[in-house]
Amino acid sequence: MKLGLEGRTAIVTGGSKGIGLETARLLAEEGARVMICARRDSALAEARADIESTTGVKVETHSLDVTDLAQIKELPAVAKERLGRIDMLVNNAGTGTYKPFLEVTDDELQYGMAINFFAQFRICQRIIPLMIEQNGGAIVNVAGETGIMVTMPPFLSSCTGPAKSAEIRFSKILANEFGPHNIRVNCVVPGFVTTPERFAKWERELAKRALSPEEADAERRLWSENNAMRNTRWGTPEELANLIVFALSGRASFVNGAVLVADNAMDKS
């Protein structure tokens, strides 16, 4: 299915790995002009080469730490210079802290809110005026299932869950306020997705050390046996990218303020 994205422009944060990388790749395949943002120049260069080699489409890159307000303030001007206009925004940058509540530090709490909810709030606040000027746009904020369910160990989410919940409510509020400006805002909520860098972070936090490949594989098998994962499977970044890009496209023109959960019917009882 062609989604009618030829010649459209998009910003994807957290675009060098995982869901962000595959979203940027699919946007490029659909004919959009894409700028991927991430913190590390080396990761951005690798992602750009990867996307360009598989799609034949030139990709823009921009180094961005979404916890740095000064860098966020520069984003609209950079995007306008590189892309000319901003038709689509994917707020994908984020992370999780999965520790028992009493072990969460204040620094982890502050960082968790900054990289997740505050980043989405601040970036939207600076990109939406450009979308108003051009009479429309589409935004997808990527949250996480800890925002809608209480997860069992090892995915304790007292730090991350509230930030993800805020992203979900925030997306619905923006959809209501800016729908009259022809700007759609939806929130995609992934379940468990296979991303190696996220696995490595979980494993370090759980074991308080780096795990060997054999130990990590054993841990993942245990995760899949808990109640939340029973009778389901891990998703892939490509599967989430399909949903995100569809939500951005005109094919989803009547979808606004939606919370789009992609978790293969994970048990929330």
N, C-alpha and C positions, 0 to 999 in steps of 0.2 A: 504494500500500500504506500503510495506516495503521499507525503504529509503536507506538501505545499510550502516547504521551508526554503526553497531556492531563493538565494539573495537576501534572506533574513540574517540577522546578526544575533550573537549570543555570547554572554559571559558565563563561564562555569568556574566557580570557586572550588578549591580542593580538586582541581582538574588533572593532577598529575598521576593519580593512582585510582584503582578501584572503581567505584560507581561514577565518580567524576570523569575519569579517563574514558570510560565506555560511553558515557553520555556525550562527551565532546566528540568522540569518534562517530557515533550515530548521527549527531547533528551535522557533522561534516559530510557524511555519506548522503544525507538528505539535501545537501546543497547549501547549508548555512555557512556563514562566515563566523568563526569561533575564536574567542580569546580565552585561554585557560589560565587560571591563576592558582598559585601555590607559593609556599615559602621558599623552597630551595630551587635555585637556578638550574642545578644539575638535573633534578627530577623533571623540571619543566622542559629542558632540552631533550631529555630522553623521551618524554611523553609526546612532544611535538614530532620528533623523528618517527616514532611509532605510528602516530595517526597519519602523518603525511605519507608514510610508506605503504599503508594499507588502503588509504582513500584517494591519494593523489591530490588532496586539497591542502592548500597552505593554511597553517594555523598560527595565530598570534599567541604570544605568551607574555605574562606580566607577573613579576615577583610581588607577592602580597601576603602579609601576615594579617589575618583577619582580626587579630586581637589588638592591633595597633591602629588607633583612631586616626592618626596623622596619615597613615598609608591608605586607609579607607577614604578619607577626604579627597585624596588624589585620584581615586579610581574613576569617577565619571569623566574627568578630563582625558585621562589616558585612554579609556574605552572609546570616547568620541573621536579622539585623534586616530586610533587604530582602526576602528570599525565604521565611523561616520555617524552611526546611530545605534541604539540599543533596543532591539525588539524583544529579546528574551534574556532572562536572568535565572540561573540555577544556583541557589545558595546551598552548596553541598558540603563545604568545609565544616568539619566538626570532629569530635572525638568523644570517648567515654572514659569514665573512671569507675571501676568496678571493685569497690572495697567495702568492708563493713562500715556502717555509719560512724561508729566511734573512732575509726582510723582515718577518716577523711580529714585532711588538713585544710586550714583556711585558704592557703594558696591554691590547693586543688579545687576548692569550691569557687573561688574567684575566677580561676582559669576556665573551669568548666562552663560557667555562665558566659564568659567573654567569648570563647571560641564557638560556642553553640548559639545561644539566644541573642546575646548582645551583637554578635557579628551580623546575624540576619537582620536584626532591627536597624543597625547603623547603615548597612549596605542598601537595604530597601529605601531608607529615608533619603539616600543620596542619588539613587538611580530612578526612583519613581518620578521625580520632577521632569527628568528627560523624557520619560514615557508619556507623561501628560502633554508635554510640548509637541510630541509627534503623534498624539491622538490614539495611543494604545500601546499595549505590550502584554507579555505573559511572564509570570514568575512561578517557579516551583521552589519551595523551601523543603529541604530534605531533613526529616526529623529521625526518629527511631522508636522502636516498639516499647522501649522503657518509658516512653511518654504516655502510653495508654494501658500498660499492664505492669503488675508487680512481678518481677522476674526472680526466679529461684537461684540459689548459689550454683555456679560461681558468678553469676551475672548480677550481683547486688548493685542497685542503681539509685541509692539515696542521693547521690551527687548529680548523676547524669539525668535521671528521670525527670526531675522538675524542670531542667532546662529544655528537654525535649517536649514536655507538656506545654511549656510557654511558646515554643515554636509553632505548635499545632494551633493553639488559641490565637496567636498573633496572625497566622496566615488567614484564618477565617475573618478576623477583624479587618485586615487590609482588603480582602475580597469585597467586603461590604462597603467600605469607604471609597474604594477606587473603581468599583464596577461601573459607575456612571462615566468614568473617564476611559472606558473600553480597556481596562487593565484587569486581567484575570490573575488571581493568586490561588494556587493550590498547594497542598502539603502532601508529600509522598512519605509514607512511614514504612521503612523496610523492616522485615524480621531479621533473622540471622542470615548474613550474607558472607560468602567465602572471600575474604580479603586478607592476604598474608600479613600485611602490616598491622591490621587490627588483631589478628590472632596473636602475633608476637607480643603486642602490648598486653592483651589479656593474660597471656601466659607469664609474662614477667611480674605482673601484679599479683597473680595467684600464688606463684612459687617464690616470689621475691628474689628471683634470679632467672637467668636465661636457661631455657630447657633444651635438652638434646632433641634432635628430630624424633627419636623413639618416644621420649617422655611427652613431647608435645602431641604426638599422634594418639597416645593413650589418653591424654587429657581431653582431646576433642571427642574421642569415642564416649567418654563419660558424659560430656556435655549433651551429646545427642541422645543419651538415655534418660535424661531428666524429663519430668512431666511435660514441660513446655514444648520439647522437641519430639515427643512421642508421635508416631504416625505422620511425620512430615520430613522435610529435608532442608539442607542449607540452600539458599538461593545463590545466584551468580550476579556479578555486577552488570552483565549484559541484560539480564532479565529486568533489573531495576531501571536500566537505561531506556529500555523499550517503553516502560510506563512513563518515565519522566518526559521523554521526547514527545510521546503522544499527548500528554497533558499540556505541553507548550504549544502544540500545533493547532491550526484552525479546525482540525477534525474533532477537537474537544471544545468547540466554541461555546457550548452550553454548560461546561464544567467549570464552576467557579466557587471558591470557598470549600472545596471538597477535601476530605481527609482520605487519601488513597492508600489503603493498607495492603502491602504486598508481603505476605508471610506464609503462603501455602497452608492456610487454615491452622496456624499454630494455636494450641489449646490455651485459652485465656481464663479458664474456670478457676 
